[in-house]
Structures are given as structure tokens and as C-alpha cells.
Amino acid sequence: MPRYPEHLTGEGPVNPFPGIKVLERRIGREITHRLGSNEGLDMPHRALREHFGDAVVEHVYGYGDAEALGVRQRVSAQQNIPLEHLLVDAGADSLIALALRTTCEAGETVVSTAGTYPTFGYFAQGQGCRLVEPSYIEAPGVLAPDLEALAAAAHQENAQLVYLANPDNPSGHLHSDSAIFKLRKALPDDCWLLLDEAYGDFRDDAGSEFLGQALPGVIRLRTLSKAHGLAGLRVGYAIAHPDVLAMMMKVRIHYAVSSFTQAAAEVVLDHPDEVREHIEAIKARREQLAAHFIALGADVLPSATNFIGIRLPSAELAAKVHQQLLAEGVLVARLAHPALANVIRITAVQAALEPGRLAALEKAVSA
Ligand SMILES: Cc1ncc(COP(=O)(O)O)c(C=O)c1O
């Protein structure tokens, strides 16, 4: 079994503020007169009402439900995930930080692919962890996290946790479910697998049984930032066994997800057709964008996400294209990691398909 930091294995820490929603559920009745919590409950909010309307303002007075029951119930019903296998927090980024805080102590080693989603390494180092980074597998048409190298590094370095984004950012690569099972098996028993599935909704098999499972020794993360379009509101969820989530709840910032965010997430989750429509539109644009650049001769990386990666012949050329586009007010992503500095990433939004919008990139790949 993966290990927890020593200081979390006893009784505490105990959250001093589980919140009113949790208390209401415990005592089985609504609390109609809130005279004990120190929120600004009688703020008139004239300005806010005028700006955003009454419906929004009703959500801003009190702290959000620390257990985010409404969001969890909807995700649970839609994806067939037991309620007790779900924990909601302020986006996948917060969940990465929370997972690290729950599983790792300063001085311990964590492993992730060199050039993958950099927030993981940033948070891990900020927590005093040692970061070990095996390289991607690179071949024509392939840029993929090297699962064997991740497992080997975990053994060699006595790692506490391995991070894998699947589908991966920035490569867009998707490893199969069986490859993930194999990776879990190949890791040391006492090493965690933090599986970041922020782009899971764009998988062609999204909704498969595997995707909803809590796996032993694995903390899976999802977000409503992408397929659900709620990045600015900060909401995502973890899928793991209840004992793991209980540990995470010990160190979670309990009111991190605001009441308005929860209410908005509930509304969006109550309209799955709109989410599906959005996902289908993104996938269609992604394929159109990929076909366009492939036809120009570009090395387009296969993607199971809402973006495509284009590998240019050199980092210098990628930097030049990036600068040219920026000078025109167009921001594409150029990867910061030196190992991937020749990759440009483009999000499959409508603007990317507007004729001439990415002319500098088109010119570079056809040269
Ligand atoms: C792999 C990966 N994980 C996490 C995130 C952050 O998601 P959130 O907005 O839910 O924090 C991103 C955002 O780009 C991402 O690419």
C-alpha cells in the first residue's frame, strides 16, 4: 500500500469548520437563522445585484458546501461513480496540490515526464519534493510519456508518487486503460500514481467503465474547466477509494470551492446535452485543424484532448513563429521545457480555424 506522511496517520488534523451544509445534513433540518458564523450575511449588495442580478448574489453570502454534495451527486449519477469515491476541489490544479499534500513530505522523491504539465513539478518542488523526470518517447508521429521509464525511475529513486497526465498535456497522447493498469502494477507497491485526467472528457471512450473506477494506489483527477467551460470558476474532482479521500479531506482547504461555483457546476452538469455538443464540436475542430496542418506537411501529434501539438524542425523556428503570432495579438502555446521547445500547441477553438489566423505557422511548416 502507498504510504502517507507520518503526521497524517494519527487522529488529526480535524477540520474545525465542516460547514453549515454538512451540519444541516447531520441534524436533518435546515438552519434558518444563521447567527453563529461570521459571514457578511446582511450586506445589501446593491452594486453586485445591479451588475450580476439577484440570482448570482444569492450564492455569494455564505461559504460553499465543504462536501460539494450537489456536484458529487451529479457526477456520480452521470458517470456511475459511487458518491463516496468522489471529492470536489477548486480545479485539477488544486487537486494536484492537495494530492501532494496528502501523500508526500518535503525531501521525498516524485516522478513525472520531462516536459509534461508543468504545474505538477512546480507544486512538488514548492513542497520541497525532489523531482525526477524521465524523457518522453519521441518518434515520427509519436510523443508519449514513457511508462516503463516512469516505473523504472520510481523503483530506482524510491519515489513516493508518480504523476501521469492521460491524455497528456502537451503531447495529447492517450495511453490505453490496459497500459495504465500495467503501469500501476509495475510501480512499487508503496508508491502512489497520480493520474491527471483533465482531458478525459475528450477521449473517444469517455464514459467507459474504466474511467469511473477508483483504483487501488491511484488518485485520479478530472476538471470542469475544459469540456464544461468553467475554468474561471475553479472546480474539479478526484476519484479514489474512500480511505484515500478521507486523508485528502484532512488537509483540504475546506471552503475552496465557492457556493456560486458549485451552483454553476450543478446547472452545467444538469445539461449534459450542451456539454456533449461542446465536446463534439471541439473534436471536430481538432480533426479539421490537424488535417489542415498535415496537408501542409506539418508533424502533427495525434491528440485525445482539446488541442493539437505541432512539432517544428527546431526550437528556434518555434520561437520565431511564437513571436510572430504574438506580435499579431495571437497567443499559441510554446512549451517552456527545453526538451519540447520545438512544439507549438494550438487549442481547437473556432478562431484557430479562421483563414490566415495562423499564417506564420502555416508558412513555417510548409517551408
Ligand atoms: C494536464 C492538466 N491538468 C490540470 C490542468 C488544470 O486544470 P484546472 O483548470 O482544473 O485546474 C490542466 C490545464 O490546462 C492540464 O492541462
Ligand as a Chemical Component Dictionary entry (heavy atoms), coordinates in Angstrom:
data_LIG
# 
_chem_comp.id                   LIG 
_chem_comp.type                 NON-POLYMER 
_chem_comp.pdbx_formal_charge   0 
_chem_comp.three_letter_code    LIG 
# 
loop_
_chem_comp_atom.comp_id 
_chem_comp_atom.atom_id 
_chem_comp_atom.alt_atom_id 
_chem_comp_atom.type_symbol 
_chem_comp_atom.charge 
_chem_comp_atom.model_Cartn_x 
_chem_comp_atom.model_Cartn_y 
_chem_comp_atom.model_Cartn_z 
_chem_comp_atom.pdbx_ordinal 
LIG C1 C1 C 0 -2.989 18.126 -17.548 1  
LIG C2 C2 C 0 -3.685 19.250 -16.872 2  
LIG N1 N1 N 0 -4.015 19.117 -15.589 3  
LIG C3 C3 C 0 -4.641 20.107 -14.917 4  
LIG C4 C4 C 0 -4.969 21.281 -15.549 5  
LIG C5 C5 C 0 -5.613 22.379 -14.747 6  
LIG O1 O1 O 0 -6.991 22.219 -14.723 7  
LIG P1 P1 P 0 -7.867 23.094 -13.748 8  
LIG O2 O2 O 0 -8.331 24.280 -14.505 9  
LIG O3 O3 O 0 -8.998 22.174 -13.398 10 
LIG O4 O4 O 0 -7.056 23.438 -12.565 11 
LIG C6 C6 C 0 -4.643 21.472 -16.880 12 
LIG C7 C7 C 0 -4.973 22.738 -17.562 13 
LIG O5 O5 O 0 -4.514 23.069 -18.603 14 
LIG C8 C8 C 0 -3.977 20.434 -17.552 15 
LIG O6 O6 O 0 -3.602 20.577 -18.820 16 
# 
loop_
_chem_comp_bond.comp_id 
_chem_comp_bond.atom_id_1 
_chem_comp_bond.atom_id_2 
_chem_comp_bond.value_order 
_chem_comp_bond.pdbx_ordinal 
LIG C1 C2 SING 1  
LIG C2 N1 SING 2  
LIG C2 C8 DOUB 3  
LIG N1 C3 DOUB 4  
LIG C3 C4 SING 5  
LIG C4 C5 SING 6  
LIG C4 C6 DOUB 7  
LIG C5 O1 SING 8  
LIG O1 P1 SING 9  
LIG P1 O2 DOUB 10 
LIG P1 O3 SING 11 
LIG P1 O4 SING 12 
LIG C6 C7 SING 13 
LIG C6 C8 SING 14 
LIG C7 O5 DOUB 15 
LIG C8 O6 SING 16 
# 
